[in-house]
């Protein structure tokens, strides 16, 4: 049975003028019938461009079928590395997660999963992203303001980092595609309010780096050491009410093609007197794929959040980086970790 939106999605994809792959049974694939379309959510797959370089859309099976704990489809549409569109579903897809508005949830948002990670976007792919979104906005009679990165729709804001380009710039480019490349007519302006203290007005708190080999045993969570003398295993401390932005870059060696490591930030607490700790919250996991020869691969973690909880055991709140080697190979190790934190 085809979902009601199938003809409109097909019409938009064809209007984009992009090459398309119509995945078998896409018209009837979905978790449920969508209640409407009020948002176009822009994602990236977090798959590094170094992974299977010659493959247009290496995340195909995950987006179509899902992953453990999150059944597919994970988006209605995919966008390959050279701009090929993959049409996966016409019903609800599991892509939005917890959102800051009901209009941005799975029932009202079409998701596009573009191949890429925290890296520069090839011009052909970026231009194709614009064409695809423009066609969808036109089909569903939406303004450019409804094309939003997942980082802009999620709750709390900043919990996600995709898609890894500037959303305002993308929307301005969308406006130009509608006006034939001419700047839109100016609109009356209102005074810009003074910036609020918080995410957009943060101060530097800390920055550090550890360059040393730390093995990642197979199928086990490993908290990464963050100081040269191995005296600390956390990035930084935080406290209730503090807004933080953490960026961490992790280098992993020995991960061969076809093997995977998951890396994520964890909010926990620790009491130095009793030497007891507990996990309070795990942020989104980033999947890192190996490469031929087992050379260096990299993971980029960016997280903005407000700490709304305090310690229950009398210690303090801390941020950790955790990795899990799910490849079953004991030769994998972290060789470098560097990070920066801003706070309000």
C-alpha positions in Angstrom: 0.0 0.0 0.0 1.4 3.4 -1.0 1.4 6.2 1.5 -0.5 9.4 0.6 2.6 11.5 0.2 4.2 9.2 -2.3 3.1 11.2 -5.4 4.1 14.5 -4.0 7.6 13.3 -2.9 8.0 11.8 -6.3 7.0 15.0 -8.0 9.4 17.1 -5.9 12.4 14.7 -6.6 11.7 14.8 -10.3 11.3 18.6 -10.3 14.8 18.9 -8.6 16.3 17.6 -11.9 18.7 15.4 -9.9 19.5 11.8 -10.7 17.4 9.5 -8.5 17.4 6.0 -7.2 13.9 4.8 -6.4 14.5 2.1 -3.7 12.2 -0.8 -4.1 8.8 -0.5 -2.3 9.6 3.1 -1.2 6.0 4.2 -1.7 4.8 1.8 1.1 7.8 2.1 3.4 7.4 4.0 6.7 6.5 3.7 10.3 3.1 5.3 9.9 1.2 7.9 7.8 2.6 11.4 8.1 0.2 14.0 9.4 1.5 16.7 7.1 4.8 18.3 6.1 5.8 21.4 8.0 9.6 21.0 8.2 12.4 19.7 5.9 15.1 18.4 8.3 18.7 18.4 7.0 21.0 15.7 8.3 24.4 14.2 7.5 25.1 10.5 8.0 28.4 11.1 10.0 30.1 8.7 7.6 33.6 10.1 6.7 34.3 10.7 3.1 37.4 8.5 3.4 35.1 5.5 4.0 34.5 3.6 0.7 35.5 6.6 -1.4 34.2 5.1 -4.6 30.7 4.3 -3.2 28.0 6.9 -3.8 25.9 6.1 -0.7 27.7 3.7 1.7 25.1 4.2 4.5 22.3 2.8 2.3 21.4 -0.2 4.4 21.4 1.7 7.7 19.1 4.5 6.4 16.8 1.9 4.8 16.6 -0.7 7.5 17.7 1.1 10.7 20.1 0.0 13.4 19.9 -1.8 16.7 17.4 0.1 18.9 16.2 2.3 16.0 14.2 0.6 13.2 14.2 2.0 9.7 13.6 3.9 7.6 15.8 6.6 9.1 14.9 9.2 6.5 12.6 9.6 3.5 15.4 10.7 1.3 19.2 10.2 1.0 21.7 12.3 -0.9 24.8 10.7 -2.2 28.3 12.1 -2.5 27.9 13.4 -6.0 24.3 14.5 -5.6 22.3 11.4 -6.4 19.0 11.3 -4.6 17.9 8.0 -2.9 14.1 7.7 -2.3 13.6 5.4 0.7 10.2 6.1 2.1 6.9 8.0 1.8 5.7 7.4 5.4 7.1 8.4 8.8 10.8 7.9 9.2 12.8 7.7 12.4 15.1 10.7 12.0 14.0 13.7 14.2 14.3 12.3 17.7 13.3 14.7 20.5 12.4 18.0 18.9 11.8 21.5 20.2 8.4 21.8 18.4 5.7 19.3 17.3 6.1 20.7 13.7 9.6 19.3 13.7 8.8 15.8 14.8 8.8 12.6 12.6 5.1 13.0 11.9 5.6 16.4 10.3 9.2 16.5 9.0 10.7 15.0 5.9 14.3 13.9 6.7 17.2 14.0 4.2 20.3 12.0 5.2 23.2 13.3 3.1 26.5 11.3 3.0 29.1 13.3 5.0 30.5 14.1 8.4 32.1 17.1 10.0 34.0 17.9 6.8 33.9 20.3 3.9 31.0 19.7 1.5 31.9 19.0 -2.2 30.3 21.7 -4.3 28.3 19.2 -6.4 26.7 17.6 -3.3 26.0 21.0 -1.6 24.4 22.3 -4.8 22.3 19.2 -5.1 21.2 19.6 -1.5 19.9 23.1 -2.4 18.1 21.8 -5.5 16.4 19.0 -3.6 15.3 21.1 -0.7 14.1 23.9 -3.0 11.9 21.4 -4.8 10.5 20.0 -1.6 9.7 23.5 -0.2 7.9 24.4 -3.4 5.9 21.2 -3.5 4.7 21.5 0.1 4.4 25.3 0.0 6.9 26.0 2.8 9.1 29.0 3.3 12.9 28.8 3.4 12.7 29.1 7.2 11.3 25.6 7.3 14.5 24.1 6.0 16.4 23.4 9.2 19.5 21.5 10.2 18.9 18.7 12.8 21.0 20.8 15.2 18.3 23.5 14.9 15.3 21.3 15.4 16.5 19.0 18.2 15.8 19.4 21.9 17.8 20.5 23.8 19.2 22.9 21.1 22.6 21.8 20.0 22.2 18.2 21.1 22.9 17.3 17.4 25.5 18.7 15.1 24.2 17.9 11.7 24.1 18.9 9.0 27.7 20.4 9.2 27.1 23.6 7.3 25.8 27.0 8.2 22.0 26.9 8.3 21.5 30.7 7.7 23.8 30.6 4.6 22.0 27.6 3.3 18.6 29.3 3.6 19.9 32.4 1.9 21.1 30.3 -1.0 17.7 28.7 -1.1 16.1 32.2 -1.4 18.4 33.0 -4.3 17.4 29.8 -6.1 13.8 30.9 -5.9 14.5 34.4 -7.2 16.7 33.2 -10.0 19.9 34.3 -8.4 18.8 37.9 -7.7 18.8 39.2 -4.1 15.3 39.2 -2.7 13.5 42.5 -2.1 14.5 44.0 1.2 12.1 43.6 4.0 11.4 46.2 6.8 13.8 45.6 9.7 13.3 45.9 13.4 16.1 46.7 15.8 18.2 43.7 16.7 18.0 42.9 20.4 21.2 42.6 22.3 22.5 39.1 22.3 21.6 37.0 25.3 24.2 35.5 27.5 24.4 31.8 26.6 25.3 29.7 23.6 26.0 32.6 21.2 27.9 34.6 23.8 30.2 32.1 25.4 33.6 32.5 27.0 36.7 30.2 26.7 37.0 27.8 29.7 39.6 25.2 28.8 41.5 23.5 26.1 43.9 20.6 26.2 45.4 17.7 24.3 46.7 14.2 25.1 48.9 12.4 22.7 49.4 8.8 23.9 48.3 5.4 22.9 45.2 4.0 24.7 44.0 0.6 23.6 40.3 0.0 23.0 39.5 -3.6 24.0 36.9 -5.3 21.9 33.2 -4.9 22.7 33.8 -2.9 25.9 33.2 0.8 26.7 36.4 2.6 27.4 36.6 6.1 29.1 39.4 8.0 27.4 42.3 9.4 29.4 42.6 13.1 28.9 45.9 14.0 30.6 49.4 13.1 29.7 50.1 11.5 33.1 46.8 9.5 33.0 45.7 11.2 36.2 42.3 12.3 34.7 39.8 10.5 32.7 37.4 13.3 32.1 37.4 16.4 29.9 36.1 19.0 32.3 33.7 19.6 35.1 30.4 21.4 34.9 27.6 22.4 37.2 23.8 22.7 37.3 22.7 25.7 35.3 25.8 26.0 33.2 25.6 26.0 29.4 28.6 24.5 27.8 29.9 23.8 24.3 32.5 21.1 23.9 34.4 20.2 20.7 36.6 17.1 20.9 38.7 15.6 18.1 39.8 12.0 18.5 42.3 10.1 16.4 42.0 6.3 16.2 44.6 3.9 14.8 44.4 0.3 13.7 40.8 0.3 12.6 40.6 -1.6 9.3 38.1 -1.4 6.6 34.8 -2.9 7.6 35.4 -2.3 11.3 33.7 0.2 13.5 34.3 2.2 16.7 31.6 4.3 18.4 32.5 7.5 20.2 30.4 9.7 22.4 30.3 12.3 25.1 29.0 11.3 28.6 27.7 13.5 31.4 28.4 11.8 34.7 29.2 12.6 38.4 32.1 11.7 40.6 32.9 12.0 44.3 36.6 12.3 44.8 36.4 11.4 48.5 34.4 8.2 48.1 35.9 7.5 44.6 32.4 6.6 43.4 30.8 7.8 40.2 27.8 7.3 38.0 26.6 7.9 34.5 23.8 10.5 34.2 23.4 11.0 30.4 25.0 9.7 27.2 24.9 12.0 24.1 24.6 10.9 20.5 27.1 8.3 19.4 29.3 9.0 16.4 30.2 5.9 14.3 33.8 5.8 13.0 34.6 3.4 10.1 38.0 1.9 9.5 40.1 2.2 6.4 42.3 -0.1 4.3 45.6 -0.7 6.1 44.3 0.4 9.5 45.7 3.9 9.3 44.4 6.9 11.3 40.7 7.7 11.3 39.1 10.6 13.1 36.0 11.4 15.1 34.6 14.9 15.7 32.3 15.4 18.7 30.5 18.7 19.2 27.9 19.2 21.9 26.1 22.2 23.2 23.9 21.7 26.3 22.7 23.2 29.5 23.4 21.1 32.6 20.1 20.8 34.3 21.0 18.2 36.9 23.4 18.2 39.9 25.3 15.4 41.6 23.4 12.9 43.8 26.5 11.6 45.6 28.1 14.8 46.9 30.7 15.2 44.2 30.7 17.2 40.9 29.4 16.8 37.4 31.9 15.9 34.7 32.1 15.4 31.0 33.8 12.3 29.6 34.6 10.9 26.2 33.7 7.2 25.8 34.6 4.9 23.0 33.5 1.4 22.2 35.4 -0.9 19.8 32.6 -3.0 18.3 34.9 -4.6 15.6 36.1 -7.4 17.8 39.8 -6.6 17.1 42.1 -5.8 20.0 44.6 -3.9 17.8 42.6 -0.7 17.8 43.8 2.3 19.9 43.2 6.0 20.5 46.4 7.9 19.8 45.3 11.5 20.2 42.5 13.5 21.8 42.2 17.3 21.8 39.3 19.4 22.9 38.1 22.9 23.7 35.2 24.0 26.0 33.3 27.3 26.1 30.8 28.2 28.8 28.4 31.0 29.6 
